[in-house]
């Protein structure tokens, strides 16, 4: 039951090239930075990543993106990531862009053993009709486009069929975790981390605070340990390393 491993490097040591990964985080909130860096240091490449976004600036998944380690991304937001946009438009990376709520539900469904579900999100658009550019050819043309999806009528309204997502591995970050893998997330970090954790066949969690079993009130557990296979305790320095995506401050009033 003790799922703690000694280091992030040990935790990701068996992640192979071309593995599929569900990665938690919302912007730069709750990104599993230590695990991502360990994966980069291990030299793993050709990764198929499922994540809300693909890092920002030089942080998060941008570490793997900048070094050409990611082959495909399933996500809902790429705005503000110029390197991602460059690789995508240049035909270097494949992107399946889907509505944010649909991505969240596809991860949750996969984690719950639900193979598919119907949703109204995307009906009447290329999300349902097909034709979204998944990969460009580098010359401005589309090399691979999304296929059309099944659309059915329920009670007079149209719904599109979406498939649940499961991945080989999942990387997540929690504010607190115990040795059994029970996790607690902090505010916005809770948006995608629990869902990504559920979707992974092997889920690895880096935790800012490691506590003993029983220290977390069962009513306060956001993700049960049944979904987590490995836990890595961060150092105080790693736990405190939290980047701000867009820092805006009010100028200090000058008093005469």
C-alpha positions as CSV (number, residue, x, y, z in Angstrom):
1,X,0.0,0.0,0.0
2,X,3.0,2.3,0.4
3,X,3.2,3.9,-3.1
4,X,5.9,6.4,-2.4
5,X,9.0,6.2,-4.6
6,X,12.3,7.9,-3.9
7,X,12.5,10.4,-6.8
8,X,10.7,11.7,-9.9
9,X,13.4,10.0,-12.0
10,X,12.6,6.6,-10.5
11,X,8.8,7.3,-10.9
12,X,9.0,7.9,-14.7
13,X,11.9,5.4,-15.4
14,X,9.6,2.9,-17.3
15,X,7.8,5.5,-19.5
16,X,8.8,4.4,-23.0
17,X,9.0,6.4,-26.2
18,X,5.7,7.0,-27.9
19,X,3.8,6.5,-24.7
20,X,0.4,8.3,-24.2
21,X,0.3,10.7,-21.2
22,X,-2.6,12.5,-19.5
23,X,-1.0,15.5,-17.8
24,X,-2.8,17.6,-15.2
25,X,-2.7,21.4,-14.8
26,X,-4.7,24.4,-15.7
27,X,-2.5,27.0,-17.4
28,X,0.5,26.9,-15.0
29,X,-1.6,26.0,-12.0
30,X,-1.0,22.5,-10.7
31,X,1.5,21.4,-13.3
32,X,3.6,18.3,-12.4
33,X,6.8,20.2,-13.1
34,X,9.2,17.8,-11.4
35,X,7.8,14.8,-13.2
36,X,7.9,16.6,-16.6
37,X,11.5,17.6,-16.0
38,X,12.4,14.0,-15.1
39,X,10.7,12.7,-18.2
40,X,12.7,15.3,-20.3
41,X,16.0,14.3,-18.6
42,X,15.2,10.6,-19.4
43,X,15.2,11.4,-23.1
44,X,11.7,10.0,-23.8
45,X,10.3,11.2,-27.1
46,X,7.4,10.7,-29.5
47,X,4.9,11.3,-26.7
48,X,1.1,11.4,-27.3
49,X,-0.1,14.0,-24.7
50,X,-3.6,14.7,-23.4
51,X,-3.7,18.0,-21.5
52,X,-5.8,21.1,-21.3
53,X,-2.9,23.2,-22.6
54,X,0.7,22.5,-23.5
55,X,2.6,24.6,-21.0
56,X,3.4,28.3,-21.3
57,X,6.6,30.1,-21.8
58,X,9.3,27.7,-20.7
59,X,7.3,25.9,-18.0
60,X,5.2,22.8,-17.8
61,X,4.8,20.7,-21.0
62,X,6.7,23.5,-22.8
63,X,9.9,21.8,-21.6
64,X,9.1,18.7,-23.6
65,X,7.6,20.7,-26.5
66,X,10.6,22.9,-27.0
67,X,12.9,19.8,-27.3
68,X,10.7,18.1,-29.8
69,X,9.6,15.3,-27.5
70,X,5.9,15.6,-28.2
71,X,4.3,14.1,-31.4
72,X,0.7,14.6,-30.7
73,X,-1.5,16.7,-28.4
74,X,-5.2,16.4,-27.4
75,X,-6.2,19.6,-25.7
76,X,-8.5,22.5,-25.6
77,X,-6.3,25.6,-25.5
78,X,-3.1,26.6,-27.3
79,X,-3.4,30.4,-27.1
80,X,-0.3,32.2,-25.9
81,X,2.1,29.4,-26.7
82,X,4.0,30.6,-29.7
83,X,6.2,27.6,-30.0
84,X,3.2,25.3,-30.0
85,X,1.6,27.4,-32.7
86,X,4.8,27.3,-34.7
87,X,5.2,23.6,-34.6
88,X,1.5,23.0,-35.3
89,X,1.3,25.3,-38.3
90,X,4.6,24.0,-39.6
91,X,3.4,20.4,-39.6
92,X,5.8,19.2,-36.8
93,X,3.1,18.2,-34.4
94,X,-0.4,16.8,-34.5
95,X,-3.2,18.5,-32.6
96,X,-6.7,17.3,-31.8
97,X,-8.4,20.5,-30.5
98,X,-11.7,19.9,-28.7
99,X,-14.0,21.9,-26.4
100,X,-12.7,22.2,-22.9
101,X,-15.7,20.6,-21.2
102,X,-15.7,17.8,-23.6
103,X,-12.0,17.1,-22.8
104,X,-12.8,17.1,-19.1
105,X,-15.6,14.6,-19.6
106,X,-13.7,12.4,-22.0
107,X,-11.0,12.0,-19.3
108,X,-13.5,11.4,-16.6
109,X,-15.4,8.9,-18.7
110,X,-12.2,7.0,-19.6
111,X,-11.3,6.8,-15.9
112,X,-14.8,5.5,-15.0
113,X,-14.8,2.8,-17.7
114,X,-17.4,4.6,-19.9
115,X,-16.4,4.1,-23.5
116,X,-18.4,6.9,-25.0
117,X,-21.1,9.5,-24.3
118,X,-23.2,12.1,-26.2
119,X,-22.9,15.8,-25.7
120,X,-24.4,18.9,-27.5
121,X,-21.1,20.7,-27.4
122,X,-19.8,21.0,-31.0
123,X,-22.9,20.1,-32.8
124,X,-23.2,22.0,-36.1
125,X,-19.4,22.7,-36.2
126,X,-16.3,21.0,-37.5
127,X,-16.0,19.3,-34.1
128,X,-18.9,17.1,-35.2
129,X,-18.8,17.5,-39.0
130,X,-15.1,16.8,-39.3
131,X,-12.5,18.8,-41.2
132,X,-10.6,20.4,-38.3
133,X,-6.8,20.4,-39.2
134,X,-5.1,17.8,-37.1
135,X,-1.8,18.1,-38.9
136,X,-0.6,20.7,-41.5
137,X,1.8,19.7,-44.3
138,X,4.3,22.5,-43.6
139,X,3.2,24.4,-46.8
140,X,-0.1,25.8,-45.6
141,X,-2.1,22.7,-46.6
142,X,-3.9,20.2,-44.4
143,X,-2.2,16.8,-44.2
144,X,-4.6,15.2,-41.7
145,X,-8.1,16.4,-40.9
146,X,-10.5,15.3,-38.2
147,X,-13.2,12.7,-39.2
148,X,-16.9,13.3,-38.9
149,X,-18.5,12.0,-35.7
150,X,-21.8,10.3,-35.1
151,X,-24.7,12.7,-34.3
152,X,-28.0,11.5,-32.9
153,X,-31.3,13.1,-31.9
154,X,-32.5,12.8,-28.3
155,X,-35.8,14.4,-27.4
156,X,-35.6,16.7,-30.4
157,X,-32.0,17.9,-29.9
158,X,-28.8,16.9,-31.6
159,X,-25.9,15.3,-29.7
160,X,-22.4,14.3,-30.9
161,X,-20.8,11.1,-29.8
162,X,-17.4,11.5,-28.0
163,X,-15.1,8.7,-26.8
164,X,-13.6,8.3,-23.4
165,X,-9.9,8.8,-23.1
166,X,-7.4,6.4,-21.4
167,X,-3.7,6.7,-21.5
168,X,-0.6,4.6,-20.6
169,X,0.5,7.0,-17.9
170,X,-0.8,10.1,-16.1
171,X,1.3,12.8,-14.4
172,X,-0.4,15.0,-11.8
173,X,0.4,17.4,-9.0
174,X,-1.4,17.6,-5.6
175,X,-1.1,19.9,-2.7
176,X,-1.3,17.0,-0.2
177,X,-1.1,13.3,-0.5
178,X,-0.6,10.2,1.7
179,X,1.3,7.0,1.2
180,X,-1.8,5.3,-0.1
181,X,-2.2,7.8,-2.9
182,X,-5.2,9.7,-1.6
183,X,-4.8,13.3,-2.9
184,X,-6.0,16.8,-2.2
185,X,-5.7,19.6,-4.8
186,X,-5.6,23.3,-4.3
187,X,-8.2,25.6,-6.0
188,X,-7.6,25.8,-9.8
189,X,-5.2,22.9,-9.7
190,X,-8.2,20.7,-9.1
191,X,-9.7,21.5,-12.6
192,X,-7.9,18.8,-14.6
193,X,-5.5,17.0,-12.2
194,X,-8.1,14.5,-10.8
195,X,-9.5,13.8,-14.3
196,X,-6.1,13.2,-15.8
197,X,-5.2,10.9,-12.9
198,X,-8.4,8.8,-13.5
199,X,-7.6,8.3,-17.1
200,X,-4.0,7.0,-16.7
201,X,-3.4,3.2,-16.4
202,X,-0.4,4.1,-14.3
203,X,-0.8,7.4,-12.5
204,X,2.2,9.2,-10.9
205,X,1.5,12.0,-8.4
206,X,4.0,14.6,-7.2
207,X,2.8,16.0,-3.9
208,X,3.8,19.2,-2.1
209,X,3.1,17.7,1.3
210,X,3.3,14.0,2.1
211,X,1.4,12.8,5.1
212,X,0.8,9.5,6.7
213,X,-2.4,7.4,6.0
214,X,-5.3,8.7,8.1
215,X,-4.0,12.2,8.3
216,X,-6.4,13.3,5.6
217,X,-10.1,13.4,6.5
218,X,-11.9,11.0,4.1
219,X,-14.4,13.8,3.4
220,X,-11.6,16.0,2.2
221,X,-10.1,13.5,-0.3
222,X,-10.5,14.8,-3.8
223,X,-9.1,11.7,-5.5
224,X,-9.0,8.3,-3.9
225,X,-5.8,6.4,-3.9
226,X,-7.3,3.6,-6.1
227,X,-6.5,5.8,-9.1
228,X,-2.8,6.5,-8.1
229,X,0.0,4.0,-8.4
230,X,3.1,6.1,-7.5
231,X,3.7,9.1,-5.2
232,X,6.7,11.4,-5.2
233,X,7.3,13.8,-2.3
234,X,8.6,17.2,-3.5
235,X,11.3,19.0,-1.7
236,X,10.4,22.4,-0.1
237,X,12.1,24.2,-3.0
238,X,10.2,22.2,-5.6
239,X,6.9,22.7,-3.8
240,X,7.4,26.4,-3.7
241,X,8.3,26.7,-7.4
242,X,5.0,28.0,-8.8
243,X,5.2,30.1,-11.9
244,X,2.7,32.8,-12.7
245,X,1.6,32.7,-16.4
246,X,0.7,36.4,-16.8
247,X,2.0,38.6,-13.9
248,X,0.0,41.8,-13.6
249,X,0.5,44.2,-10.7
250,X,-0.8,47.6,-9.7
251,X,1.9,50.2,-9.7
252,X,2.7,51.3,-6.1
253,X,1.3,54.7,-5.4
254,X,4.0,57.3,-5.0
255,X,3.6,59.5,-1.9
256,X,5.2,62.9,-1.9
